[in-house]
Amino acid sequence: MEPRFLLLSDVAAELNVSDSQVYHMVRSGELPAIKIGGRGQWRVERARLEEYIQRKYAETAEWVRGNPLVDRDSE
């Protein structure tokens, strides 16, 4: 069974980005997370990460529709 909560380093590995990029996404509110424990360690719920990924797919698809690839051969 997969763990419900992920370390920021786990999220970084899943997304193939740096730990600092994930920290920025969490601190900016872009990626929902919680702080737990006396030291306030960040955790991202796996379900929230999957929602974030789906949201990014939708945003990317919208961007692609609004910015079609121009065929340079036809110029």
DSSP file (Angstrom, degrees, kcal/mol; ACC not computed):
  #  RESIDUE AA STRUCTURE BP1 BP2  ACC     N-H-->O    O-->H-N    N-H-->O    O-->H-N    TCO  KAPPA ALPHA  PHI   PSI    X-CA   Y-CA   Z-CA
    1    1 A M              0   0    0      0, 0.0     3,-0.1     0, 0.0     0, 0.0   0.000 360.0 360.0 360.0 135.6    0.0    0.0    0.0
    2    2 A E        -     0   0    0      1,-0.1     2,-0.1     2,-0.0    44,-0.0  -0.501 360.0-101.7 -77.3 147.0    1.3    3.4   -0.9
    3    3 A P        -     0   0    0      0, 0.0    43,-0.1     0, 0.0    -1,-0.1  -0.378  19.5-136.8 -67.6 147.3    1.7    6.0    1.9
    4    4 A R  S    S+     0   0    0     41,-0.1    42,-3.3    42,-0.1     2,-0.4   0.883  88.1  46.4 -69.8 -38.9   -1.1    8.6    2.1
    5    5 A F  E    S-A   45   0A   0     40,-0.2     2,-0.3    41,-0.1    40,-0.2  -0.854  71.7-156.1-113.0 143.5    1.4   11.5    2.7
    6    6 A L  E     -A   44   0A   0     38,-2.7    38,-2.3    -2,-0.4     2,-0.1  -0.874  18.1-120.6-116.1 145.6    4.6   12.2    0.9
    7    7 A L     >  -     0   0    0     -2,-0.3     4,-2.1    36,-0.2     3,-0.3  -0.420  34.5-110.8 -70.3 158.0    7.7   14.1    1.8
    8    8 A L  H  > S+     0   0    0     34,-0.5     4,-2.6     1,-0.2     5,-0.1   0.867 121.8  56.0 -60.9 -34.0    8.6   17.1   -0.3
    9    9 A S  H  > S+     0   0    0      2,-0.2     4,-2.0     1,-0.2    -1,-0.2   0.856 105.4  51.5 -66.0 -33.9   11.6   15.2   -1.6
   10   10 A D  H  > S+     0   0    0     -3,-0.3     4,-2.4     2,-0.2    -2,-0.2   0.911 110.4  48.6 -66.0 -42.5    9.2   12.3   -2.7
   11   11 A V  H  X S+     0   0    0     -4,-2.1     4,-2.4     2,-0.2     5,-0.2   0.919 109.4  52.8 -63.0 -43.5    7.0   14.9   -4.5
   12   12 A A  H  X>S+     0   0    0     -4,-2.6     5,-2.1     1,-0.2     4,-1.0   0.905 110.0  48.3 -59.0 -42.1   10.1   16.3   -6.2
   13   13 A A  H  <5S+     0   0    0     -4,-2.0     3,-0.2     2,-0.2    -1,-0.2   0.906 110.7  51.0 -65.5 -41.5   11.1   12.8   -7.4
   14   14 A E  H  <5S+     0   0    0     -4,-2.4    -2,-0.2     1,-0.2    -1,-0.2   0.894 118.8  36.8 -61.4 -40.8    7.6   12.1   -8.7
   15   15 A L  H  <5S-     0   0    0     -4,-2.4    -1,-0.2    -5,-0.1    -2,-0.2   0.520 106.4-126.1 -91.0  -6.4    7.5   15.4  -10.7
   16   16 A N  T  <5S+     0   0    0     -4,-1.0     2,-0.2    -3,-0.2    -3,-0.2   0.924  70.8 116.9  57.9  47.5   11.2   15.2  -11.6
   17   17 A V  S   <S-     0   0    0     -5,-2.1    -1,-0.2    -6,-0.1    -2,-0.1  -0.783  70.4 -81.2-130.7 175.7   11.9   18.7  -10.2
   18   18 A S     >  -     0   0    0     -2,-0.2     4,-1.7     1,-0.1     3,-0.2  -0.385  33.2-117.2 -79.5 159.0   14.1   20.0   -7.4
   19   19 A D  H  > S+     0   0    0      1,-0.2     4,-2.5     2,-0.2     5,-0.2   0.884 116.5  55.8 -58.5 -39.4   13.1   20.0   -3.8
   20   20 A S  H  > S+     0   0    0      1,-0.2     4,-2.2     2,-0.2    -1,-0.2   0.842 103.5  53.9 -66.9 -32.5   13.3   23.8   -3.8
   21   21 A Q  H  > S+     0   0    0      2,-0.2     4,-2.2     1,-0.2    -1,-0.2   0.916 110.3  46.7 -66.1 -41.3   10.8   24.0   -6.6
   22   22 A V  H  X S+     0   0    0     -4,-1.7     4,-2.4     2,-0.2    -2,-0.2   0.913 110.1  53.4 -66.1 -41.8    8.3   21.8   -4.7
   23   23 A Y  H  X S+     0   0    0     -4,-2.5     4,-3.0     1,-0.2     5,-0.2   0.915 109.6  48.8 -58.1 -43.3    8.9   23.9   -1.6
   24   24 A H  H  X S+     0   0    0     -4,-2.2     4,-2.2     2,-0.2     6,-0.3   0.906 109.7  51.5 -63.8 -41.8    8.1   27.0   -3.6
   25   25 A M  H  <>S+     0   0    0     -4,-2.2     6,-2.0     2,-0.2     5,-1.1   0.889 114.2  44.5 -62.7 -38.4    4.9   25.4   -5.0
   26   26 A V  H ><5S+     0   0    0     -4,-2.4     3,-1.0     4,-0.2    -2,-0.2   0.941 114.3  47.3 -70.6 -48.3    3.8   24.5   -1.5
   27   27 A R  H 3<5S+     0   0    0     -4,-3.0    -2,-0.2     1,-0.3    -1,-0.2   0.815 111.6  51.3 -65.7 -30.2    4.7   27.9    0.1
   28   28 A S  T 3<5S-     0   0    0     -4,-2.2    -1,-0.3    -5,-0.2    -2,-0.2   0.614 114.0-117.3 -81.1 -11.6    2.9   29.8   -2.7
   29   29 A G  T < 5S+     0   0    0     -3,-1.0    -3,-0.2    -4,-0.5    -2,-0.1   0.433  83.8 118.9  90.1  -0.7   -0.2   27.7   -2.3
   30   30 A E  S   <S+     0   0    0     -5,-1.1    -4,-0.2    -6,-0.3    -5,-0.1   0.882  80.0  36.5 -65.1 -37.9    0.0   26.2   -5.8
   31   31 A L  S    S-     0   0    0     -6,-2.0    -2,-0.3    -9,-0.1    -1,-0.2  -0.961  93.6-127.0-118.1 113.1    0.3   22.7   -4.3
   32   32 A P        +     0   0    0      0, 0.0     2,-0.3     0, 0.0    13,-0.3  -0.322  42.3 155.5 -61.7 137.8   -1.8   22.0   -1.2
   33   33 A A        -     0   0    0     -7,-0.2     2,-0.3    11,-0.1    11,-0.2  -0.947  31.3-131.6-152.5 169.1    0.2   20.6    1.8
   34   34 A I  E     -B   43   0B   0      9,-2.7     9,-2.4    -2,-0.3     2,-0.5  -0.922  12.6-133.7-126.2 155.0    0.1   20.4    5.5
   35   35 A K  E     +B   42   0B   0     -2,-0.3     2,-0.3     7,-0.2     7,-0.2  -0.927  32.3 177.2-105.5 131.6    2.7   21.1    8.2
   36   36 A I  E   > +B   41   0B   0      5,-2.7     5,-2.2    -2,-0.5     4,-0.2  -0.905  32.0  23.9-132.5 160.9    3.0   18.5   10.9
   37   37 A G  T > 5S-     0   0    0     -2,-0.3     3,-1.3     3,-0.2    -2,-0.0   0.107  94.7 -64.3  77.3 169.8    5.1   17.8   14.0
   38   38 A G  T 3 5S+     0   0    0      1,-0.3    -1,-0.2     2,-0.1     0, 0.0   0.778 134.6  48.9 -64.2 -29.3    7.0   20.1   16.3
   39   39 A R  T 3 5S-     0   0    0     -3,-0.1    -1,-0.3     2,-0.0    -2,-0.2   0.440 111.2-119.9 -91.8   0.2    9.4   21.1   13.6
   40   40 A G  T < 5 -     0   0    0     -3,-1.3     2,-0.3     1,-0.2    -3,-0.2   0.943  39.7-171.8  64.3  49.9    6.6   21.8   11.1
   41   41 A Q  E   < -B   36   0B   0     -5,-2.2    -5,-2.7    -6,-0.1     2,-0.2  -0.562  20.5-120.7 -77.9 138.5    7.6   19.4    8.4
   42   42 A W  E     -B   35   0B   0     -2,-0.3   -34,-0.5    -7,-0.2     2,-0.3  -0.533  30.0-178.1 -81.1 142.0    5.7   19.6    5.2
   43   43 A R  E     -B   34   0B   0     -9,-2.4    -9,-2.7    -2,-0.2     2,-0.5  -0.996  13.9-153.1-138.1 141.9    3.7   16.7    3.8
   44   44 A V  E     -A    6   0A   0    -38,-2.3   -38,-2.7    -2,-0.3     2,-0.2  -0.966  22.2-126.7-115.2 125.4    1.7   16.5    0.6
   45   45 A E  E >>  -A    5   0A   0     -2,-0.5     4,-2.0   -13,-0.3     3,-0.6  -0.524  17.3-129.9 -70.7 134.1   -1.3   14.1    0.5
   46   46 A R  H 3> S+     0   0    0    -42,-3.3     4,-2.3     1,-0.3     5,-0.2   0.870 108.7  54.8 -53.6 -40.4   -1.0   11.7   -2.5
   47   47 A A  H 3> S+     0   0    0    -43,-0.3     4,-2.1     1,-0.2    -1,-0.3   0.887 107.3  50.0 -62.1 -38.9   -4.5   12.6   -3.6
   48   48 A R  H <> S+     0   0    0     -3,-0.6     4,-2.4     2,-0.2    -1,-0.2   0.870 109.1  52.3 -67.6 -36.3   -3.7   16.3   -3.7
   49   49 A L  H  X S+     0   0    0     -4,-2.0     4,-2.4     2,-0.2    -2,-0.2   0.924 109.5  48.5 -64.8 -43.3   -0.6   15.6   -5.8
   50   50 A E  H  X S+     0   0    0     -4,-2.3     4,-2.3     2,-0.2    -2,-0.2   0.892 111.5  50.0 -63.7 -39.3   -2.7   13.7   -8.3
   51   51 A E  H  X S+     0   0    0     -4,-2.1     4,-2.5     2,-0.2    -1,-0.2   0.907 110.0  51.5 -63.1 -41.8   -5.3   16.5   -8.4
   52   52 A Y  H  X S+     0   0    0     -4,-2.4     4,-2.3     2,-0.2    -2,-0.2   0.920 109.6  49.3 -60.8 -44.9   -2.4   19.0   -9.0
   53   53 A I  H  X S+     0   0    0     -4,-2.4     4,-2.2     1,-0.2    -2,-0.2   0.923 111.5  48.5 -62.6 -44.2   -1.1   16.9  -11.8
   54   54 A Q  H  X S+     0   0    0     -4,-2.3     4,-2.2     1,-0.2    -1,-0.2   0.897 110.3  52.0 -62.8 -39.3   -4.5   16.6  -13.4
   55   55 A R  H  X S+     0   0    0     -4,-2.5     4,-2.6     1,-0.2    -1,-0.2   0.899 109.1  50.2 -62.7 -40.4   -5.0   20.4  -13.1
   56   56 A K  H  X S+     0   0    0     -4,-2.3     4,-2.6     2,-0.2    -2,-0.2   0.877 107.9  53.0 -67.0 -37.6   -1.6   21.0  -14.8
   57   57 A Y  H  X S+     0   0    0     -4,-2.2     4,-2.5     2,-0.2    -2,-0.2   0.934 111.5  46.7 -59.8 -45.2   -2.7   18.7  -17.6
   58   58 A A  H  X S+     0   0    0     -4,-2.2     4,-2.2     2,-0.2    -2,-0.2   0.918 113.2  48.2 -64.1 -44.2   -5.8   20.7  -18.1
   59   59 A E  H  X S+     0   0    0     -4,-2.6     4,-2.2     1,-0.2    -1,-0.2   0.895 112.7  48.8 -63.0 -40.2   -3.9   24.0  -17.9
   60   60 A T  H  X S+     0   0    0     -4,-2.6     4,-2.7     2,-0.2    -2,-0.2   0.914 109.8  51.2 -66.9 -42.6   -1.4   22.8  -20.4
   61   61 A A  H  X S+     0   0    0     -4,-2.5     4,-2.2     1,-0.2    -2,-0.2   0.903 110.9  49.0 -61.1 -41.2   -4.1   21.6  -22.8
   62   62 A E  H  X S+     0   0    0     -4,-2.2     4,-1.9     2,-0.2    -1,-0.2   0.911 111.5  49.4 -64.2 -42.2   -5.8   25.0  -22.6
   63   63 A W  H  X S+     0   0    0     -4,-2.2     4,-1.1     2,-0.2    -2,-0.2   0.915 110.0  51.0 -63.0 -43.2   -2.4   26.7  -23.3
   64   64 A V  H >< S+     0   0    0     -4,-2.7     3,-0.5     1,-0.2    -2,-0.2   0.910 108.9  51.4 -62.1 -42.6   -1.8   24.4  -26.3
   65   65 A R  H 3< S+     0   0    0     -4,-2.2    -1,-0.2     1,-0.2    -2,-0.2   0.884 113.8  44.7 -60.8 -38.1   -5.2   25.2  -27.8
   66   66 A G  H 3< S+     0   0    0     -4,-1.9    -1,-0.2     1,-0.2    -2,-0.2   0.594 118.8  43.3 -82.6 -11.1   -4.5   28.9  -27.4
   67   67 A N  S << S-     0   0    0     -4,-1.1    -1,-0.2    -3,-0.5    -2,-0.1  -0.582  81.3-167.0-134.1  70.1   -1.0   28.7  -28.8
   68   68 A P        -     0   0    0      0, 0.0     2,-0.3     0, 0.0    -3,-0.1  -0.223  30.1-103.7 -63.3 149.5   -1.1   26.4  -31.8
   69   69 A L        -     0   0    0     -5,-0.1     2,-0.5     1,-0.1    -5,-0.0  -0.561  33.7-135.5 -71.8 128.6    2.2   25.1  -33.3
   70   70 A V        -     0   0    0     -2,-0.3     2,-0.9    -3,-0.1     3,-0.1  -0.766  12.1-129.5 -91.2 128.5    3.0   27.0  -36.4
   71   71 A D    >   -     0   0    0     -2,-0.5     3,-1.0     1,-0.2     4,-0.3  -0.670  17.7-165.1 -78.1 108.3    4.2   24.8  -39.3
   72   72 A R  G >  S+     0   0    0     -2,-0.9     3,-1.0     1,-0.2    -1,-0.2   0.733  82.1  67.8 -69.1 -22.1    7.5   26.5  -40.4
   73   73 A D  G 3  S+     0   0    0      1,-0.2    -1,-0.2     2,-0.1    -2,-0.1   0.783  95.6  55.7 -67.9 -26.8    7.5   24.5  -43.7
   74   74 A S  G <         0   0    0     -3,-1.0    -1,-0.2     1,-0.2    -2,-0.2   0.532 360.0 360.0 -85.0  -4.1    4.4   26.4  -44.9
   75   75 A E    <         0   0    0     -3,-1.0    -1,-0.2    -4,-0.3    -2,-0.1   0.472 360.0 360.0 -79.8 360.0    6.0   29.8  -44.5
